[in-house]
Amino acid sequence: MDLLSEATSGGGRVLAARHITADQAVPEVNNAVNTSLVCHSMDFMPDFKSYMTALHMYGPVLWALAGAASLCTLLVYGLSLRAAYRRRSTFAHAAVILAVYPVVALSALVSLIVPRARLVGEAVAQEAVMVAMYHLFQLLVAECGGAEQLVRCAEGARLETRVLPCCCWPCCVLPRPLLHKSRISTLRYLVLQMPIIQAILYVVILVLWAEDKNLYANSFIMIQPFIASSILLGVWGMIMTVRAAEAAGARPRGKFLAVQIVLLVVKLQGGAVKVVPALVKMPCLMALHPSVFINLIHNSLMLVEVFLLSVWAWYLYSAKTDKFADKFADKVQHAVVAVLEESPKANSRKLDFTQRGSRPNSFGSEVK
């Protein structure tokens, strides 16, 4: 068969190879959920329609359960606000701290429904944890009566600098200075840099991701040390603040752990999700890339973890478990009242000696 002569004859015939007949229809291929296309594309993030088609009937069921978990977290947040409202002096800080749980839950819900929103959800969740850390610092200082009262109640205690993550060599040679107001200000700056630095870095990451995904993948490795350094410095400052508050007589470790575990869930567990598909060869499940499937499991697990942590936070901030904070506040109040009552007595005594033209010596007798 001369293909050239057939083409120039103008007979209107359709030319095809010998093994393909004109009467045989070519089967349609759904490229959106084709396993060979999805599983062998390492940067493939399915759109919503393809994602929903791949999940079949499991998608709506999973999303309904995730929505129910998020709703329960919001309800627990309302109960926690009610429990924290009895201490109005620190209610604003407590409200921001407790808000980290519904914010992280909603971020996980959005990432679960829309896989392409994973990076945005990660940025929102991590920034929420950073802001909660700073307000936790503010809460601890406020519960101790302020920086000056904290130092006064610590009674010459030293600042514990040899704590995590600087608890071993070469950090074991760090000095342990006396605790005073300027040290509290330094701790404030260490914690405050976390939400600021993390926000700037994630803005850069989102811009790189929107510009070019390959550029984002290559640049993320260079940005990661700055993210880790900022978080470690902030956590170091928070642990030193917790030790200082404990030296003053408070018990803030439970509240700190309730926020620190959220950071581990968002950052450490989220980082492991990104690394596992590259290290372990996994098969395709439900026509989804392994990274997409693992991200689905991660977000589902995060919703359960955040709900349990919100229940624990409700327990910590409830009136039944915060009796020690009330006793500590009463102790501080009695100390302030005692100082105020002592001041007029000292002034009246000094005025009495002045009017009499005498002054007391070191033995308590009067000297003319």
C-alpha positions as YAML, in Angstrom:
chain: A
units: angstrom
residues:
- id: 1
  name: MET
  ca: [0.00, 0.00, 0.00]
- id: 2
  name: ASP
  ca: [1.45, 3.35, -1.12]
- id: 3
  name: LEU
  ca: [0.52, 5.84, 1.59]
- id: 4
  name: LEU
  ca: [1.86, 8.79, -0.39]
- id: 5
  name: SER
  ca: [-0.23, 8.00, -3.49]
- id: 6
  name: GLU
  ca: [-3.30, 7.38, -1.36]
- id: 7
  name: ALA
  ca: [-2.86, 10.72, 0.36]
- id: 8
  name: THR
  ca: [-2.49, 12.63, -2.91]
- id: 9
  name: SER
  ca: [-5.44, 10.91, -4.59]
- id: 10
  name: GLY
  ca: [-7.88, 12.96, -2.50]
- id: 11
  name: GLY
  ca: [-10.30, 10.11, -1.99]
- id: 12
  name: GLY
  ca: [-11.21, 11.24, 1.52]
- id: 13
  name: ARG
  ca: [-10.04, 8.00, 3.04]
- id: 14
  name: VAL
  ca: [-8.61, 7.81, 6.57]
- id: 15
  name: LEU
  ca: [-5.14, 6.32, 6.60]
- id: 16
  name: ALA
  ca: [-4.13, 4.04, 9.45]
- id: 17
  name: ALA
  ca: [-1.57, 1.41, 10.26]
- id: 18
  name: ARG
  ca: [-2.23, -2.23, 9.31]
- id: 19
  name: HIS
  ca: [-2.85, -3.40, 12.92]
- id: 20
  name: ILE
  ca: [-5.56, -0.74, 13.49]
- id: 21
  name: THR
  ca: [-8.89, -1.09, 11.74]
- id: 22
  name: ALA
  ca: [-11.17, 1.82, 11.09]
- id: 23
  name: ASP
  ca: [-14.13, -0.04, 12.58]
- id: 24
  name: GLN
  ca: [-12.44, -0.80, 15.94]
- id: 25
  name: ALA
  ca: [-13.07, 1.92, 18.55]
- id: 26
  name: VAL
  ca: [-10.18, 2.96, 20.74]
- id: 27
  name: PRO
  ca: [-11.12, 2.55, 24.42]
- id: 28
  name: GLU
  ca: [-11.32, 5.79, 26.40]
- id: 29
  name: VAL
  ca: [-8.78, 6.24, 29.15]
- id: 30
  name: ASN
  ca: [-9.58, 8.27, 32.23]
- id: 31
  name: ASN
  ca: [-6.27, 10.03, 32.67]
- id: 32
  name: ALA
  ca: [-7.42, 11.67, 35.91]
- id: 33
  name: VAL
  ca: [-7.40, 8.40, 37.82]
- id: 34
  name: ASN
  ca: [-5.16, 6.32, 35.61]
- id: 35
  name: THR
  ca: [-2.78, 4.50, 37.88]
- id: 36
  name: SER
  ca: [0.12, 4.62, 35.47]
- id: 37
  name: LEU
  ca: [-0.14, 8.39, 35.24]
- id: 38
  name: VAL
  ca: [-0.85, 9.17, 38.87]
- id: 39
  name: CYS
  ca: [1.55, 6.81, 40.58]
- id: 40
  name: HIS
  ca: [4.58, 7.56, 38.42]
- id: 41
  name: SER
  ca: [4.26, 11.34, 38.72]
- id: 42
  name: MET
  ca: [6.16, 12.32, 41.85]
- id: 43
  name: ASP
  ca: [4.83, 15.88, 41.90]
- id: 44
  name: PHE
  ca: [1.24, 14.95, 41.07]
- id: 45
  name: MET
  ca: [-1.39, 16.58, 43.26]
- id: 46
  name: PRO
  ca: [-4.87, 15.69, 42.00]
- id: 47
  name: ASP
  ca: [-7.57, 18.27, 41.52]
- id: 48
  name: PHE
  ca: [-10.78, 17.95, 43.52]
- id: 49
  name: LYS
  ca: [-12.75, 16.13, 40.83]
- id: 50
  name: SER
  ca: [-10.04, 13.53, 40.21]
- id: 51
  name: TYR
  ca: [-9.48, 13.14, 43.94]
- id: 52
  name: MET
  ca: [-13.18, 12.56, 44.57]
- id: 53
  name: THR
  ca: [-13.39, 10.06, 41.72]
- id: 54
  name: ALA
  ca: [-10.41, 8.13, 43.07]
- id: 55
  name: LEU
  ca: [-11.90, 7.88, 46.56]
- id: 56
  name: HIS
  ca: [-15.27, 6.61, 45.24]
- id: 57
  name: MET
  ca: [-17.79, 6.21, 48.05]
- id: 58
  name: TYR
  ca: [-15.16, 6.47, 50.78]
- id: 59
  name: GLY
  ca: [-14.61, 10.18, 50.16]
- id: 60
  name: PRO
  ca: [-17.96, 11.55, 51.41]
- id: 61
  name: VAL
  ca: [-17.88, 9.19, 54.40]
- id: 62
  name: LEU
  ca: [-14.35, 10.29, 55.33]
- id: 63
  name: TRP
  ca: [-15.18, 13.95, 54.92]
- id: 64
  name: ALA
  ca: [-18.30, 13.60, 57.05]
- id: 65
  name: LEU
  ca: [-16.31, 11.99, 59.87]
- id: 66
  name: ALA
  ca: [-13.61, 14.68, 59.56]
- id: 67
  name: GLY
  ca: [-16.25, 17.42, 59.69]
- id: 68
  name: ALA
  ca: [-17.76, 15.84, 62.80]
- id: 69
  name: ALA
  ca: [-14.33, 15.75, 64.49]
- id: 70
  name: SER
  ca: [-13.76, 19.42, 63.62]
- id: 71
  name: LEU
  ca: [-17.20, 20.34, 64.97]
- id: 72
  name: CYS
  ca: [-16.47, 18.50, 68.23]
- id: 73
  name: THR
  ca: [-13.18, 20.40, 68.54]
- id: 74
  name: LEU
  ca: [-15.05, 23.69, 68.11]
- id: 75
  name: LEU
  ca: [-17.55, 22.68, 70.81]
- id: 76
  name: VAL
  ca: [-14.73, 21.81, 73.21]
- id: 77
  name: TYR
  ca: [-13.16, 25.19, 72.41]
- id: 78
  name: GLY
  ca: [-16.38, 26.90, 73.51]
- id: 79
  name: LEU
  ca: [-16.39, 24.92, 76.77]
- id: 80
  name: SER
  ca: [-12.73, 25.79, 77.36]
- id: 81
  name: LEU
  ca: [-13.46, 29.49, 76.85]
- id: 82
  name: ARG
  ca: [-16.22, 29.25, 79.42]
- id: 83
  name: ALA
  ca: [-13.83, 27.65, 81.89]
- id: 84
  name: ALA
  ca: [-11.09, 30.22, 81.25]
- id: 85
  name: TYR
  ca: [-13.41, 33.22, 81.48]
- id: 86
  name: ARG
  ca: [-13.47, 33.08, 85.28]
- id: 87
  name: ARG
  ca: [-9.94, 34.55, 85.26]
- id: 88
  name: ARG
  ca: [-10.61, 37.69, 83.27]
- id: 89
  name: SER
  ca: [-7.11, 39.10, 83.69]
- id: 90
  name: THR
  ca: [-5.65, 36.31, 81.53]
- id: 91
  name: PHE
  ca: [-8.74, 35.45, 79.49]
- id: 92
  name: ALA
  ca: [-7.50, 37.10, 76.27]
- id: 93
  name: HIS
  ca: [-4.26, 35.07, 76.29]
- id: 94
  name: ALA
  ca: [-6.10, 31.87, 77.16]
- id: 95
  name: ALA
  ca: [-8.58, 32.41, 74.31]
- id: 96
  name: VAL
  ca: [-5.75, 32.70, 71.76]
- id: 97
  name: ILE
  ca: [-3.97, 29.65, 73.17]
- id: 98
  name: LEU
  ca: [-7.08, 27.50, 73.10]
- id: 99
  name: ALA
  ca: [-7.91, 28.67, 69.56]
- id: 100
  name: VAL
  ca: [-4.91, 26.72, 68.23]
- id: 101
  name: TYR
  ca: [-6.88, 23.46, 68.39]
- id: 102
  name: PRO
  ca: [-9.85, 24.43, 66.15]
- id: 103
  name: VAL
  ca: [-7.54, 26.32, 63.77]
- id: 104
  name: VAL
  ca: [-5.29, 23.27, 63.30]
- id: 105
  name: ALA
  ca: [-8.35, 21.03, 62.98]
- id: 106
  name: LEU
  ca: [-9.88, 23.21, 60.26]
- id: 107
  name: SER
  ca: [-6.55, 23.37, 58.43]
- id: 108
  name: ALA
  ca: [-6.37, 19.57, 58.45]
- id: 109
  name: LEU
  ca: [-9.98, 19.36, 57.25]
- id: 110
  name: VAL
  ca: [-9.33, 21.66, 54.29]
- id: 111
  name: SER
  ca: [-6.15, 19.74, 53.37]
- id: 112
  name: LEU
  ca: [-8.08, 16.48, 53.62]
- id: 113
  name: ILE
  ca: [-10.76, 17.66, 51.20]
- id: 114
  name: VAL
  ca: [-8.49, 19.63, 48.82]
- id: 115
  name: PRO
  ca: [-5.03, 18.00, 48.50]
- id: 116
  name: ARG
  ca: [-3.59, 20.99, 46.63]
- id: 117
  name: ALA
  ca: [-4.21, 23.15, 49.72]
- id: 118
  name: ARG
  ca: [-1.78, 21.08, 51.81]
- id: 119
  name: LEU
  ca: [1.01, 23.67, 51.91]
- id: 120
  name: VAL
  ca: [-1.38, 26.51, 52.77]
- id: 121
  name: GLY
  ca: [-2.94, 24.43, 55.54]
- id: 122
  name: GLU
  ca: [0.50, 23.59, 56.91]
- id: 123
  name: ALA
  ca: [1.48, 27.27, 56.96]
- id: 124
  name: VAL
  ca: [-1.73, 28.30, 58.76]
- id: 125
  name: ALA
  ca: [-1.45, 25.50, 61.33]
- id: 126
  name: GLN
  ca: [2.19, 26.20, 62.13]
- id: 127
  name: GLU
  ca: [1.66, 29.95, 62.45]
- id: 128
  name: ALA
  ca: [-1.27, 29.30, 64.80]
- id: 129
  name: VAL
  ca: [1.02, 27.21, 67.05]
- id: 130
  name: MET
  ca: [3.70, 29.94, 67.02]
- id: 131
  name: VAL
  ca: [1.20, 32.63, 68.05]
- id: 132
  name: ALA
  ca: [-0.17, 30.33, 70.77]
- id: 133
  name: MET
  ca: [3.36, 29.85, 72.14]
- id: 134
  name: TYR
  ca: [3.88, 33.58, 72.53]
- id: 135
  name: HIS
  ca: [0.51, 34.06, 74.24]
- id: 136
  name: LEU
  ca: [1.35, 31.15, 76.52]
- id: 137
  name: PHE
  ca: [4.46, 33.07, 77.59]
- id: 138
  name: GLN
  ca: [2.29, 36.12, 78.26]
- id: 139
  name: LEU
  ca: [-0.14, 33.97, 80.22]
- id: 140
  name: LEU
  ca: [2.56, 32.47, 82.47]
- id: 141
  name: VAL
  ca: [4.03, 35.87, 83.30]
- id: 142
  name: ALA
  ca: [0.58, 37.33, 83.95]
- id: 143
  name: GLU
  ca: [-0.40, 34.45, 86.25]
- id: 144
  name: CYS
  ca: [2.71, 35.14, 88.30]
- id: 145
  name: GLY
  ca: [1.69, 38.77, 88.75]
- id: 146
  name: GLY
  ca: [4.00, 40.25, 86.11]
- id: 147
  name: ALA
  ca: [7.74, 40.10, 85.53]
- id: 148
  name: GLU
  ca: [8.66, 41.97, 88.74]
- id: 149
  name: GLN
  ca: [6.42, 39.84, 90.93]
- id: 150
  name: LEU
  ca: [7.73, 36.67, 89.26]
- id: 151
  name: VAL
  ca: [11.31, 37.64, 90.11]
- id: 152
  name: ARG
  ca: [10.30, 38.58, 93.65]
- id: 153
  name: CYS
  ca: [8.53, 35.26, 94.25]
- id: 154
  name: ALA
  ca: [11.48, 33.30, 92.79]
- id: 155
  name: GLU
  ca: [13.65, 34.67, 95.64]
- id: 156
  name: GLY
  ca: [17.03, 34.82, 93.96]
- id: 157
  name: ALA
  ca: [16.62, 31.74, 91.78]
- id: 158
  name: ARG
  ca: [18.85, 31.31, 88.75]
- id: 159
  name: LEU
  ca: [17.72, 31.14, 85.15]
- id: 160
  name: GLU
  ca: [17.90, 27.50, 84.01]
- id: 161
  name: THR
  ca: [19.66, 27.83, 80.65]
- id: 162
  name: ARG
  ca: [20.78, 24.19, 80.43]
- id: 163
  name: VAL
  ca: [17.46, 22.80, 79.33]
- id: 164
  name: LEU
  ca: [16.18, 21.31, 76.09]
- id: 165
  name: PRO
  ca: [17.33, 21.72, 73.38]
- id: 166
  name: CYS
  ca: [20.52, 23.10, 75.01]
- id: 167
  name: CYS
  ca: [20.89, 20.47, 77.70]
- id: 168
  name: CYS
  ca: [24.05, 18.68, 76.52]
- id: 169
  name: TRP
  ca: [27.53, 19.54, 75.23]
- id: 170
  name: PRO
  ca: [28.52, 22.20, 74.19]
- id: 171
  name: CYS
  ca: [25.54, 23.96, 75.78]
- id: 172
  name: CYS
  ca: [26.40, 22.53, 79.22]
- id: 173
  name: VAL
  ca: [28.88, 25.38, 79.69]
- id: 174
  name: LEU
  ca: [26.20, 28.06, 79.43]
- id: 175
  name: PRO
  ca: [26.09, 30.33, 82.49]
- id: 176
  name: ARG
  ca: [23.10, 30.32, 84.83]
- id: 177
  name: PRO
  ca: [22.54, 33.99, 85.66]
- id: 178
  name: LEU
  ca: [20.35, 35.27, 88.45]
- id: 179
  name: LEU
  ca: [16.74, 35.74, 87.50]
- id: 180
  name: HIS
  ca: [15.69, 39.37, 87.18]
- id: 181
  name: LYS
  ca: [13.43, 41.49, 85.02]
- id: 182
  name: SER
  ca: [15.87, 41.93, 82.13]
- id: 183
  name: ARG
  ca: [16.17, 38.14, 81.78]
- id: 184
  name: ILE
  ca: [12.39, 37.89, 81.44]
- id: 185
  name: SER
  ca: [12.55, 40.46, 78.62]
- id: 186
  name: THR
  ca: [15.21, 38.35, 76.87]
- id: 187
  name: LEU
  ca: [12.97, 35.30, 77.13]
- id: 188
  name: ARG
  ca: [10.12, 37.33, 75.67]
- id: 189
  name: TYR
  ca: [12.19, 38.18, 72.59]
- id: 190
  name: LEU
  ca: [13.25, 34.55, 72.14]
- id: 191
  name: VAL
  ca: [9.61, 33.46, 72.04]
- id: 192
  name: LEU
  ca: [8.37, 36.47, 70.04]
- id: 193
  name: GLN
  ca: [10.73, 35.81, 67.16]
- id: 194
  name: MET
  ca: [8.96, 32.50, 66.41]
- id: 195
  name: PRO
  ca: [5.69, 33.82, 64.95]
- id: 196
  name: ILE
  ca: [7.50, 36.65, 63.12]
- id: 197
  name: ILE
  ca: [10.28, 34.55, 61.54]
- id: 198
  name: GLN
  ca: [7.97, 31.65, 60.70]
- id: 199
  name: ALA
  ca: [5.47, 33.96, 59.01]
- id: 200
  name: ILE
  ca: [8.19, 35.53, 56.84]
- id: 201
  name: LEU
  ca: [9.67, 32.16, 55.88]
- id: 202
  name: TYR
  ca: [6.32, 30.64, 54.95]
- id: 203
  name: VAL
  ca: [5.42, 33.65, 52.83]
- id: 204
  name: VAL
  ca: [8.65, 33.02, 50.90]
- id: 205
  name: ILE
  ca: [7.82, 29.31, 50.63]
- id: 206
  name: LEU
  ca: [4.31, 29.98, 49.33]
- id: 207
  name: VAL
  ca: [5.64, 32.44, 46.74]
- id: 208
  name: LEU
  ca: [8.19, 29.89, 45.52]
- id: 209
  name: TRP
  ca: [5.54, 27.18, 45.37]
- id: 210
  name: ALA
  ca: [3.16, 29.41, 43.38]
- id: 211
  name: GLU
  ca: [5.94, 30.40, 40.98]
- id: 212
  name: ASP
  ca: [7.45, 26.99, 40.27]
- id: 213
  name: LYS
  ca: [7.01, 23.70, 42.14]
- id: 214
  name: ASN
  ca: [10.50, 22.51, 41.16]
- id: 215
  name: LEU
  ca: [11.98, 25.75, 42.48]
- id: 216
  name: TYR
  ca: [10.07, 25.24, 45.72]
- id: 217
  name: ALA
  ca: [11.31, 21.64, 46.06]
- id: 218
  name: ASN
  ca: [14.93, 22.66, 45.50]
- id: 219
  name: SER
  ca: [14.78, 25.73, 47.78]
- id: 220
  name: PHE
  ca: [12.92, 24.13, 50.68]
- id: 221
  name: ILE
  ca: [16.02, 22.24, 51.77]
- id: 222
  name: MET
  ca: [17.92, 25.52, 52.15]
- id: 223
  name: ILE
  ca: [15.05, 27.20, 54.04]
- id: 224
  name: GLN
  ca: [14.54, 24.29, 56.45]
- id: 225
  name: PRO
  ca: [17.56, 25.11, 58.72]
- id: 226
  name: PHE
  ca: [16.19, 28.62, 59.34]
- id: 227
  name: ILE
  ca: [12.78, 27.19, 60.24]
- id: 228
  name: ALA
  ca: [14.32, 24.65, 62.63]
- id: 229
  name: SER
  ca: [16.64, 27.22, 64.28]
- id: 230
  name: SER
  ca: [13.78, 29.63, 64.92]
- id: 231
  name: ILE
  ca: [11.59, 26.93, 66.47]
- id: 232
  name: LEU
  ca: [14.39, 25.54, 68.66]
- id: 233
  name: LEU
  ca: [15.27, 28.99, 70.00]
- id: 234
  name: GLY
  ca: [11.64, 29.71, 70.78]
- id: 235
  name: VAL
  ca: [11.10, 26.37, 72.51]
- id: 236
  name: TRP
  ca: [14.30, 26.92, 74.51]
- id: 237
  name: GLY
  ca: [12.96, 30.28, 75.68]
- id: 238
  name: MET
  ca: [9.61, 28.74, 76.60]
- id: 239
  name: ILE
  ca: [11.19, 25.94, 78.64]
- id: 240
  name: MET
  ca: [13.32, 28.48, 80.54]
- id: 241
  name: THR
  ca: [10.16, 30.51, 81.20]
- id: 242
  name: VAL
  ca: [8.38, 27.43, 82.53]
- id: 243
  name: ARG
  ca: [11.31, 26.71, 84.87]
- id: 244
  name: ALA
  ca: [11.29, 30.32, 86.09]
- id: 245
  name: ALA
  ca: [7.53, 30.17, 86.75]
- id: 246
  name: GLU
  ca: [8.00, 26.91, 88.65]
- id: 247
  name: ALA
  ca: [10.69, 28.57, 90.75]
- id: 248
  name: ALA
  ca: [8.13, 31.25, 91.61]
- id: 249
  name: GLY
  ca: [5.65, 28.60, 92.76]
- id: 250
  name: ALA
  ca: [3.44, 28.13, 89.70]
- id: 251
  name: ARG
  ca: [2.69, 24.89, 87.86]
- id: 252
  name: PRO
  ca: [2.57, 25.71, 84.13]
- id: 253
  name: ARG
  ca: [4.08, 22.52, 82.72]
- id: 254
  name: GLY
  ca: [0.78, 20.94, 81.70]
- id: 255
  name: LYS
  ca: [-0.34, 23.96, 79.68]
- id: 256
  name: PHE
  ca: [3.03, 24.12, 77.97]
- id: 257
  name: LEU
  ca: [2.95, 20.43, 77.04]
- id: 258
  name: ALA
  ca: [-0.57, 20.80, 75.63]
- id: 259
  name: VAL
  ca: [0.77, 23.35, 73.11]
- id: 260
  name: GLN
  ca: [4.14, 21.68, 72.54]
- id: 261
  name: ILE
  ca: [2.50, 18.41, 71.48]
- id: 262
  name: VAL
  ca: [0.49, 20.31, 68.86]
- id: 263
  name: LEU
  ca: [3.79, 21.65, 67.51]
- id: 264
  name: LEU
  ca: [5.16, 18.10, 67.32]
- id: 265
  name: VAL
  ca: [2.03, 16.90, 65.51]
- id: 266
  name: VAL
  ca: [2.10, 19.75, 62.99]
- id: 267
  name: LYS
  ca: [5.85, 19.94, 62.37]
- id: 268
  name: LEU
  ca: [7.49, 16.63, 63.24]
- id: 269
  name: GLN
  ca: [4.68, 14.34, 62.14]
- id: 270
  name: GLY
  ca: [4.07, 16.47, 59.05]
- id: 271
  name: GLY
  ca: [7.76, 16.32, 58.14]
- id: 272
  name: ALA
  ca: [7.75, 12.54, 58.44]
- id: 273
  name: VAL
  ca: [4.80, 12.39, 56.05]
- id: 274
  name: LYS
  ca: [6.85, 14.22, 53.41]
- id: 275
  name: VAL
  ca: [9.89, 11.95, 53.84]
- id: 276
  name: VAL
  ca: [8.26, 8.50, 53.94]
- id: 277
  name: PRO
  ca: [7.17, 8.31, 50.25]
- id: 278
  name: ALA
  ca: [10.69, 9.22, 49.13]
- id: 279
  name: LEU
  ca: [12.36, 6.61, 51.35]
- id: 280
  name: VAL
  ca: [9.92, 3.72, 51.07]
- id: 281
  name: LYS
  ca: [8.61, 2.35, 47.79]
- id: 282
  name: MET
  ca: [4.89, 2.05, 48.24]
- id: 283
  name: PRO
  ca: [2.18, 0.71, 45.90]
- id: 284
  name: CYS
  ca: [-0.66, 2.83, 44.59]
- id: 285
  name: LEU
  ca: [-3.82, 2.71, 46.66]
- id: 286
  name: MET
  ca: [-7.17, 3.79, 45.20]
- id: 287
  name: ALA
  ca: [-5.35, 5.19, 42.15]
- id: 288
  name: LEU
  ca: [-3.64, 7.83, 44.31]
- id: 289
  name: HIS
  ca: [0.03, 8.69, 44.55]
- id: 290
  name: PRO
  ca: [1.54, 7.36, 47.82]
- id: 291
  name: SER
  ca: [2.30, 10.90, 49.07]
- id: 292
  name: VAL
  ca: [-1.35, 11.87, 48.54]
- id: 293
  name: PHE
  ca: [-2.59, 8.78, 50.35]
- id: 294
  name: ILE
  ca: [-0.19, 9.26, 53.28]
- id: 295
  name: ASN
  ca: [-1.22, 12.91, 53.51]
- id: 296
  name: LEU
  ca: [-4.85, 11.73, 53.71]
- id: 297
  name: ILE
  ca: [-3.98, 9.45, 56.63]
- id: 298
  name: HIS
  ca: [-1.92, 12.18, 58.30]
- id: 299
  name: ASN
  ca: [-4.74, 14.73, 58.21]
- id: 300
  name: SER
  ca: [-7.27, 12.18, 59.46]
- id: 301
  name: LEU
  ca: [-4.99, 11.23, 62.33]
- id: 302
  name: MET
  ca: [-4.28, 14.89, 63.10]
- id: 303
  name: LEU
  ca: [-7.99, 15.60, 63.52]
- id: 304
  name: VAL
  ca: [-8.26, 12.88, 66.18]
- id: 305
  name: GLU
  ca: [-5.06, 14.00, 67.94]
- id: 306
  name: VAL
  ca: [-6.08, 17.66, 68.03]
- id: 307
  name: PHE
  ca: [-9.51, 16.76, 69.39]
- id: 308
  name: LEU
  ca: [-7.95, 14.75, 72.24]
- id: 309
  name: LEU
  ca: [-5.51, 17.59, 72.98]
- id: 310
  name: SER
  ca: [-8.37, 20.09, 73.08]
- id: 311
  name: VAL
  ca: [-10.15, 17.92, 75.66]
- id: 312
  name: TRP
  ca: [-6.96, 17.86, 77.72]
- id: 313
  name: ALA
  ca: [-6.64, 21.66, 77.43]
- id: 314
  name: TRP
  ca: [-10.25, 21.99, 78.61]
- id: 315
  name: TYR
  ca: [-9.31, 19.89, 81.63]
- id: 316
  name: LEU
  ca: [-6.26, 22.08, 82.34]
- id: 317
  name: TYR
  ca: [-8.12, 25.38, 82.08]
- id: 318
  name: SER
  ca: [-11.26, 24.22, 83.90]
- id: 319
  name: ALA
  ca: [-12.11, 25.51, 87.35]
- id: 320
  name: LYS
  ca: [-11.76, 22.10, 88.99]
- id: 321
  name: THR
  ca: [-8.08, 21.69, 88.10]
- id: 322
  name: ASP
  ca: [-6.91, 25.29, 88.46]
- id: 323
  name: LYS
  ca: [-7.14, 25.53, 92.24]
- id: 324
  name: PHE
  ca: [-3.38, 25.93, 92.61]
- id: 325
  name: ALA
  ca: [-3.42, 28.98, 90.35]
- id: 326
  name: ASP
  ca: [-6.03, 30.56, 92.62]
- id: 327
  name: LYS
  ca: [-3.94, 29.78, 95.70]
- id: 328
  name: PHE
  ca: [-0.87, 31.23, 94.03]
- id: 329
  name: ALA
  ca: [-2.78, 34.38, 93.08]
- id: 330
  name: ASP
  ca: [-4.06, 34.70, 96.66]
- id: 331
  name: LYS
  ca: [-0.50, 34.29, 97.95]
- id: 332
  name: VAL
  ca: [0.73, 37.04, 95.65]
- id: 333
  name: GLN
  ca: [-2.19, 39.27, 96.65]
- id: 334
  name: HIS
  ca: [-1.52, 38.76, 100.36]
- id: 335
  name: ALA
  ca: [2.17, 39.57, 99.83]
- id: 336
  name: VAL
  ca: [1.28, 42.81, 98.06]
- id: 337
  name: VAL
  ca: [-1.21, 43.76, 100.76]
- id: 338
  name: ALA
  ca: [1.37, 43.04, 103.46]
- id: 339
  name: VAL
  ca: [3.89, 45.30, 101.74]
- id: 340
  name: LEU
  ca: [1.32, 48.07, 101.41]
- id: 341
  name: GLU
  ca: [0.31, 47.76, 105.05]
- id: 342
  name: GLU
  ca: [3.92, 47.78, 106.19]
- id: 343
  name: SER
  ca: [4.77, 50.96, 104.30]
- id: 344
  name: PRO
  ca: [2.48, 53.33, 106.31]
- id: 345
  name: LYS
  ca: [3.76, 51.86, 109.58]
- id: 346
  name: ALA
  ca: [7.37, 52.48, 108.57]
- id: 347
  name: ASN
  ca: [6.57, 56.01, 107.45]
- id: 348
  name: SER
  ca: [4.67, 56.82, 110.67]
- id: 349
  name: ARG
  ca: [7.52, 55.43, 112.75]
- id: 350
  name: LYS
  ca: [10.03, 57.55, 110.87]
- id: 351
  name: LEU
  ca: [7.82, 60.61, 111.31]
- id: 352
  name: ASP
  ca: [7.50, 59.92, 115.06]
- id: 353
  name: PHE
  ca: [11.28, 59.80, 115.54]
- id: 354
  name: THR
  ca: [11.71, 62.93, 113.48]
- id: 355
  name: GLN
  ca: [9.22, 64.86, 115.59]
- id: 356
  name: ARG
  ca: [10.92, 63.70, 118.77]
- id: 357
  name: GLY
  ca: [14.34, 64.67, 117.40]
- id: 358
  name: SER
  ca: [15.77, 61.20, 117.76]
- id: 359
  name: ARG
  ca: [16.53, 58.25, 115.53]
- id: 360
  name: PRO
  ca: [16.79, 54.54, 116.21]
- id: 361
  name: ASN
  ca: [20.15, 52.87, 116.27]
- id: 362
  name: SER
  ca: [20.92, 49.31, 115.19]
- id: 363
  name: PHE
  ca: [19.95, 47.96, 118.64]
- id: 364
  name: GLY
  ca: [16.47, 49.50, 118.56]
- id: 365
  name: SER
  ca: [17.24, 52.22, 121.20]
- id: 366
  name: GLU
  ca: [16.87, 55.92, 120.56]
- id: 367
  name: VAL
  ca: [19.85, 58.14, 119.87]
- id: 368
  name: LYS
  ca: [19.49, 61.88, 120.50]
...
